[in-house]
Amino acid sequence: MKKTLLYALSLVLILAILPSTLAAEFLTPDEDGYLYLEQFSEPFTFAMAEASAVLFTTEQSGEYSLTNDSHDTCESLFVIYDLNAWGNEEGEVGMNWPLMVAEASIPSMVLESGGLYMLMISPLDTNNIGSTVQFSFAPAGILESPPEPIYEMAYDANESITWNTTAEEWRGDIGKRIQVTLPPGGSQSKIWGTAVYTDDSPIGTAAVHAGLINFQDGGTVIIEIVEPQDSYKASNNNDIASNDYGKWEGSYRFTLAAPKVTAIPYDTTAAGDWKTTAEKWRGETGKRIKVTIPAGGSVNSIWGTEIYTDDSPIAVAAVHAGLITLENGGTVIIEIMDPLDSYTGSRNNGVSSSGYGAWHGSYRFITSDR
């Protein structure tokens, strides 16, 4: 194990949460007390803590998946960092909540031979702290970019809220699901509970506590109104301390389970900005590209409706199509199409597209497996 890397990366604060000894299969603390995975190819078990960190190396480069084999009994959030790229954008190599839903696995990530990696794991429900869980690595598929699930969560209402908004207005509507969107630039408020919160706890702070969003970027979550509880547990998660409380008149939780899933295959991925077009894929008819667009966009000229000219910025067209917003950005899948003889203009979702005659290339958005 490359000790010098550990010291150079100053991981003491992060790894101080680890015990000096831990009984677990294929996991041992080294002489510094850091938990180290000995057998990468074998499933490993350990007792879940509030936060656990596992260091490991790989003998062979390739695409791998990581699965929480105990997902049905202990849903967890987990992320893998490349310690050789610590502090850079490339440092995060995989996570299991790409769309704010705790998945059972990271379906595919590239790991390099001899690399030094850190797996961070936290349970969604603190009642699972102390339970024995099993994780396992496996070779992933050969796809250039494997399909990922696109989630369509069922909900009953959609609200844009502030960081002070609570769930009290829905008290008594047991089972009701509300999708709420928090703006960037939030601040912390006092909350009560863990996993299930009192309905006077501001939703935004509770969502940060649950690890679903952060104050800087905001984001969208779905809450479900649940029965009043006789007591609410305190915990310290994601740098937010929640408080305990006795009996209260209303409760809510975040909906992370049983989504309706449609897997949409694609051929490659691309990180775009608000000016990125599809011209580079011109002529590759039928090719599908998953494009990730950052928050904070601005409108540029686009041409077409449903089918766009390939020099139309993808992000702006996605806003026009109602798939993302300028404020939050998001991820979309486009499909390259044959050139058209004409393109129709329209105004949708606050964005105007123009009409045009014949053009050299086209694309459309894919929202279902068709």
BELQUI-V292245 format. One record per residue. N is the residue number from 0. SS is DSSP state (H for helix, E for strand, - for the rest). Layout:
n = (N & N)
ss = (SS & SS)
This chain:
n = (0 & 1 & 2 & 3 & 4 & 5 & 6 & 7 & 8 & 9 & 10 & 11 & 12 & 13 & 14 & 15 & 16 & 17 & 18 & 19 & 20 & 21 & 22 & 23 & 24 & 25 & 26 & 27 & 28 & 29 & 30 & 31 & 32 & 33 & 34 & 35 & 36 & 37 & 38 & 39 & 40 & 41 & 42 & 43 & 44 & 45 & 46 & 47 & 48 & 49 & 50 & 51 & 52 & 53 & 54 & 55 & 56 & 57 & 58 & 59 & 60 & 61 & 62 & 63 & 64 & 65 & 66 & 67 & 68 & 69 & 70 & 71 & 72 & 73 & 74 & 75 & 76 & 77 & 78 & 79 & 80 & 81 & 82 & 83 & 84 & 85 & 86 & 87 & 88 & 89 & 90 & 91 & 92 & 93 & 94 & 95 & 96 & 97 & 98 & 99 & 100 & 101 & 102 & 103 & 104 & 105 & 106 & 107 & 108 & 109 & 110 & 111 & 112 & 113 & 114 & 115 & 116 & 117 & 118 & 119 & 120 & 121 & 122 & 123 & 124 & 125 & 126 & 127 & 128 & 129 & 130 & 131 & 132 & 133 & 134 & 135 & 136 & 137 & 138 & 139 & 140 & 141 & 142 & 143 & 144 & 145 & 146 & 147 & 148 & 149 & 150 & 151 & 152 & 153 & 154 & 155 & 156 & 157 & 158 & 159 & 160 & 161 & 162 & 163 & 164 & 165 & 166 & 167 & 168 & 169 & 170 & 171 & 172 & 173 & 174 & 175 & 176 & 177 & 178 & 179 & 180 & 181 & 182 & 183 & 184 & 185 & 186 & 187 & 188 & 189 & 190 & 191 & 192 & 193 & 194 & 195 & 196 & 197 & 198 & 199 & 200 & 201 & 202 & 203 & 204 & 205 & 206 & 207 & 208 & 209 & 210 & 211 & 212 & 213 & 214 & 215 & 216 & 217 & 218 & 219 & 220 & 221 & 222 & 223 & 224 & 225 & 226 & 227 & 228 & 229 & 230 & 231 & 232 & 233 & 234 & 235 & 236 & 237 & 238 & 239 & 240 & 241 & 242 & 243 & 244 & 245 & 246 & 247 & 248 & 249 & 250 & 251 & 252 & 253 & 254 & 255 & 256 & 257 & 258 & 259 & 260 & 261 & 262 & 263 & 264 & 265 & 266 & 267 & 268 & 269 & 270 & 271 & 272 & 273 & 274 & 275 & 276 & 277 & 278 & 279 & 280 & 281 & 282 & 283 & 284 & 285 & 286 & 287 & 288 & 289 & 290 & 291 & 292 & 293 & 294 & 295 & 296 & 297 & 298 & 299 & 300 & 301 & 302 & 303 & 304 & 305 & 306 & 307 & 308 & 309 & 310 & 311 & 312 & 313 & 314 & 315 & 316 & 317 & 318 & 319 & 320 & 321 & 322 & 323 & 324 & 325 & 326 & 327 & 328 & 329 & 330 & 331 & 332 & 333 & 334 & 335 & 336 & 337 & 338 & 339 & 340 & 341 & 342 & 343 & 344 & 345 & 346 & 347 & 348 & 349 & 350 & 351 & 352 & 353 & 354 & 355 & 356 & 357 & 358 & 359 & 360 & 361 & 362 & 363 & 364 & 365 & 366 & 367 & 368 & 369)
ss = (- & - & H & H & H & H & H & H & - & - & - & H & H & H & H & - & - & - & - & - & - & - & - & E & - & - & E & E & E & - & - & - & - & - & E & E & E & - & - & - & - & - & - & E & E & E & E & - & - & - & - & E & E & E & E & E & E & - & - & - & - & E & E & E & E & E & E & E & - & - & - & - & - & - & - & E & E & E & E & E & E & E & H & H & H & - & - & - & H & H & H & E & E & E & E & - & - & - & - & - & - & - & - & - & E & E & E & E & E & E & E & - & - & - & - & E & E & E & E & E & E & E & E & - & - & H & H & H & - & - & - & E & E & E & E & E & E & E & E & - & - & - & - & - & - & - & - & E & E & E & E & E & - & - & - & - & E & E & E & E & E & - & - & - & - & - & - & H & H & H & - & - & - & - & - & - & E & E & E & E & E & E & - & - & - & - & - & - & - & - & - & E & E & - & - & E & E & E & - & - & - & - & H & H & H & H & H & H & H & - & - & - & - & E & - & - & - & E & E & E & E & E & E & E & E & E & - & - & - & - & - & E & - & - & E & E & E & - & - & E & E & E & E & - & E & - & - & - & - & - & E & E & E & E & - & - & - & - & - & E & E & E & E & E & - & - & - & E & E & E & E & E & - & - & - & - & - & - & H & H & H & - & - & - & - & - & - & E & E & E & E & E & E & - & - & - & - & - & - & - & - & - & E & E & - & - & E & E & E & - & - & - & - & H & H & H & H & H & H & H & - & - & - & - & E & - & - & - & E & E & E & E & E & E & E & E & E & - & - & - & - & - & E & - & - & E & E & E & - & - & E & E & E & E & - & E & - & - & - & - & - & E & E & E & E & - & - & - & - & -)
